Amino acid sequence: MKLLELSNINQYYGGSHILRNVSISAEMGKITVLLGRNGVGKTTLLKSLMGLIPIRSGTMSLNGMQIESISCDQRARAGIGFVPQGREIFNRLSVQDNLRMGLAAKPASTPIPQELFELFPVLKQMLFRKGGDLSGGQQQQLAIARALASGPKLLVLDEPTEGIQPSIIKDIGRVIKMLASRGDMGILLCEQYYDFAEELADSYIVMDRGEVVASGPGSEMAAKGIRQMVAI
């Protein structure tokens, strides 16, 4: 059984058909990368997955549980951690309080998992700094750590390398690989930076004009000419 299965998802904005019978899946312990040029519907698909916008038709399941009709917070409780494009951390809250926001569905006494500081040591050093005082790369690490705080089954990342310096991109890639290798989490990575995506991909999905136009094992991306397919 797939960890995540989206089947025949359709979405409209006004009269525009944005997602056209999109079907994708993601496996536990694997990294699935979602690729495509700007404006092809990738972020809309992720927002639909999270329940931020309702779908017109189709089905969604997480670990065998149907989720297309439940609320955003219920999807988070079911085991989806989401790192949105642009990070959306709370600039006026401390790093510590941002991380606590990731524990909102847990009992109030739940401590921040120490593993987060092992994954991202800079966060421990800056625990009491305001989120807005961190660099872009540090904010991205904070956003990922916040999503991991609740112990999700599926981690969804929307453009995590956007505006990030190369050294931190490498750190983020290392963490994503390590999380997948543990085997207790699946990762759905929407990414514009092709080299980063190809390096991490166990499998790939390419979207164009709201449809899935290619998919397969990550090891075949070069041979299938995926770089050229998604080039801007």
C-alpha positions as CSV (number, residue, x, y, z in Angstrom):
1,M,0.0,0.0,0.0
2,K,1.2,3.5,-0.9
3,L,1.7,6.0,1.9
4,L,0.0,8.7,-0.1
5,E,-2.3,8.2,-3.1
6,L,-4.0,11.0,-4.9
7,S,-6.4,9.9,-7.7
8,N,-8.0,11.9,-10.5
9,I,-7.7,15.3,-8.7
10,N,-9.5,18.1,-10.4
11,Q,-9.4,21.8,-9.3
12,Y,-10.7,25.0,-10.9
13,Y,-10.1,28.7,-10.3
14,G,-13.2,30.3,-11.7
15,G,-13.7,28.9,-15.2
16,S,-10.0,27.7,-15.5
17,H,-9.3,24.0,-15.1
18,I,-6.1,24.1,-13.0
19,L,-5.6,20.5,-12.1
20,R,-6.7,17.9,-14.6
21,N,-7.2,14.3,-13.3
22,V,-3.9,14.4,-11.4
23,S,-2.9,11.1,-9.9
24,I,0.3,10.7,-7.9
25,S,1.6,8.5,-5.1
26,A,4.4,8.5,-2.5
27,E,6.0,5.6,-0.6
28,M,7.2,5.3,2.9
29,G,10.9,5.6,3.2
30,K,11.2,7.2,-0.3
31,I,11.7,10.7,-1.8
32,T,9.2,11.6,-4.5
33,V,10.0,14.7,-6.4
34,L,7.4,16.8,-8.1
35,L,8.8,18.9,-11.0
36,G,7.5,21.3,-13.6
37,R,7.8,24.9,-14.8
38,N,6.3,27.8,-12.9
39,G,2.5,28.0,-13.1
40,V,1.8,24.3,-14.1
41,G,-0.2,23.6,-10.9
42,K,2.4,22.1,-8.5
43,T,1.7,24.4,-5.6
44,T,-2.1,24.2,-6.2
45,L,-1.8,20.4,-5.9
46,L,0.1,20.7,-2.6
47,K,-2.4,23.2,-1.2
48,S,-5.2,20.8,-2.2
49,L,-3.4,18.0,-0.5
50,M,-3.2,20.0,2.7
51,G,-6.9,21.0,2.5
52,L,-6.0,24.7,2.1
53,I,-8.2,24.8,-1.1
54,P,-11.0,22.3,-1.8
55,I,-10.9,19.9,-4.7
56,R,-13.7,19.7,-7.2
57,S,-13.3,15.9,-7.6
58,G,-11.0,13.0,-6.9
59,T,-9.8,11.1,-3.9
60,M,-6.9,11.3,-1.4
61,S,-5.6,8.7,1.0
62,L,-2.8,8.7,3.6
63,N,-1.8,5.4,4.9
64,G,-5.1,4.0,3.8
65,M,-7.2,6.7,5.4
66,Q,-9.4,8.9,3.1
67,I,-8.5,12.5,3.7
68,E,-10.1,14.5,0.9
69,S,-13.1,15.6,3.1
70,I,-11.3,16.4,6.4
71,S,-10.0,19.7,7.5
72,C,-6.4,21.1,7.4
73,D,-5.8,20.4,11.1
74,Q,-7.2,16.9,10.8
75,R,-4.8,16.2,8.0
76,A,-1.9,17.4,10.1
77,R,-3.1,15.2,13.0
78,A,-3.3,12.3,10.5
79,G,0.4,12.7,9.8
80,I,1.2,15.3,7.2
81,G,3.9,17.9,7.9
82,F,3.9,20.8,5.4
83,V,6.7,23.3,4.7
84,P,5.1,25.9,2.4
85,Q,6.8,27.9,-0.3
86,G,8.2,31.1,1.4
87,R,8.5,29.3,4.7
88,E,5.8,31.3,6.5
89,I,7.5,31.3,9.9
90,F,6.3,33.7,12.6
91,N,8.8,36.5,12.5
92,R,7.9,38.0,15.9
93,L,8.0,34.7,17.7
94,S,11.2,33.2,19.0
95,V,12.7,30.1,17.4
96,Q,11.5,28.1,20.4
97,D,7.9,29.4,20.0
98,N,7.9,28.7,16.3
99,L,8.9,25.1,17.0
100,R,6.2,24.9,19.7
101,M,3.7,25.8,17.0
102,G,4.6,22.6,15.3
103,L,3.4,20.8,18.4
104,A,-0.1,22.5,18.4
105,A,-1.9,19.2,18.0
106,K,0.0,17.6,20.9
107,P,-0.6,18.0,24.6
108,A,0.7,21.3,26.0
109,S,3.4,19.5,28.1
110,T,4.9,17.9,25.0
111,P,8.6,18.9,24.8
112,I,10.3,20.0,21.6
113,P,12.0,16.9,20.2
114,Q,15.8,17.1,20.8
115,E,16.3,15.4,17.5
116,L,15.4,18.7,15.7
117,F,18.5,20.3,17.2
118,E,20.6,17.4,16.1
119,L,19.3,17.8,12.6
120,F,19.7,21.6,12.6
121,P,22.2,22.6,15.3
122,V,21.9,26.3,14.4
123,L,18.4,26.3,15.9
124,K,19.6,25.4,19.3
125,Q,22.1,28.3,19.2
126,M,19.4,30.7,18.2
127,L,16.6,29.3,20.3
128,F,15.6,32.6,21.8
129,R,16.1,34.8,18.7
130,K,13.1,36.0,16.8
131,G,12.3,34.1,13.7
132,G,12.5,37.3,11.7
133,D,16.1,37.8,12.8
134,L,17.3,34.6,11.1
135,S,18.8,34.4,7.6
136,G,16.7,32.9,4.8
137,G,18.5,29.6,5.1
138,Q,18.1,29.5,8.9
139,Q,14.4,30.3,8.5
140,Q,14.0,27.4,6.1
141,Q,15.7,25.1,8.5
142,L,13.3,26.4,11.2
143,A,10.3,25.8,8.9
144,I,11.4,22.2,8.2
145,A,12.0,21.6,11.9
146,R,8.6,23.0,12.8
147,A,6.9,20.6,10.3
148,L,8.9,17.7,11.8
149,A,8.1,18.5,15.4
150,S,4.8,16.5,15.4
151,G,6.5,13.4,13.9
152,P,4.7,13.2,10.6
153,K,4.4,10.2,8.4
154,L,4.6,12.3,5.2
155,L,6.7,15.4,4.9
156,V,5.7,17.8,2.1
157,L,8.2,20.4,1.0
158,D,7.3,23.2,-1.5
159,E,10.5,24.7,-3.0
160,P,12.8,24.4,0.0
161,T,15.9,25.7,-1.8
162,E,14.3,28.9,-3.0
163,G,16.5,31.8,-2.1
164,I,18.8,29.7,0.0
165,Q,22.6,29.8,0.0
166,P,24.4,26.7,-1.4
167,S,25.9,25.5,1.9
168,I,22.5,25.3,3.6
169,I,21.0,23.7,0.5
170,K,23.5,20.9,1.1
171,D,22.6,20.7,4.7
172,I,18.9,20.5,3.8
173,G,19.6,17.8,1.2
174,R,21.5,15.8,3.8
175,V,18.6,16.0,6.3
176,I,16.0,14.9,3.7
177,K,18.1,11.9,2.7
178,M,18.6,10.9,6.3
179,L,14.9,11.2,7.1
180,A,13.9,9.0,4.2
181,S,16.6,6.4,5.0
182,R,15.0,5.8,8.4
183,G,12.0,4.2,6.7
184,D,9.3,5.7,8.9
185,M,8.5,8.7,6.8
186,G,7.8,9.4,3.1
187,I,8.8,12.7,1.5
188,L,7.1,14.6,-1.3
189,L,9.4,17.3,-2.6
190,C,8.3,20.0,-5.0
191,E,11.4,21.6,-6.3
192,Q,12.5,24.0,-9.1
193,Y,16.3,23.4,-8.6
194,Y,16.7,20.4,-10.9
195,D,20.1,19.2,-9.7
196,F,18.9,19.1,-6.1
197,A,15.8,17.2,-7.1
198,E,17.6,14.6,-9.3
199,E,20.2,13.9,-6.6
200,L,17.5,13.1,-4.0
201,A,14.8,11.5,-6.1
202,D,13.8,7.9,-5.6
203,S,11.0,8.6,-8.1
204,Y,9.9,11.7,-10.0
205,I,6.6,13.2,-11.3
206,V,6.5,16.0,-14.0
207,M,3.5,18.3,-14.4
208,D,2.6,20.5,-17.3
209,R,-0.6,22.5,-17.7
210,G,-2.2,20.9,-14.7
211,E,-1.5,17.4,-15.8
212,V,1.0,14.7,-15.0
213,V,3.0,14.2,-18.2
214,A,5.9,12.0,-17.0
215,S,6.9,9.8,-14.0
216,G,9.3,7.1,-13.2
217,P,12.3,6.0,-11.1
218,G,14.7,8.8,-10.1
219,S,17.6,6.8,-11.6
220,E,16.0,7.3,-15.1
221,M,15.7,11.1,-15.0
222,A,18.8,11.8,-17.0
223,A,18.1,9.2,-19.6
224,K,14.5,10.4,-20.0
225,G,15.6,14.0,-20.6
226,I,13.7,15.4,-17.6
227,R,16.0,18.4,-17.2
228,Q,15.0,19.6,-20.7
229,M,11.4,18.9,-20.0
230,V,11.2,21.2,-17.0
231,A,13.8,23.8,-18.1
232,I,12.4,27.4,-17.9
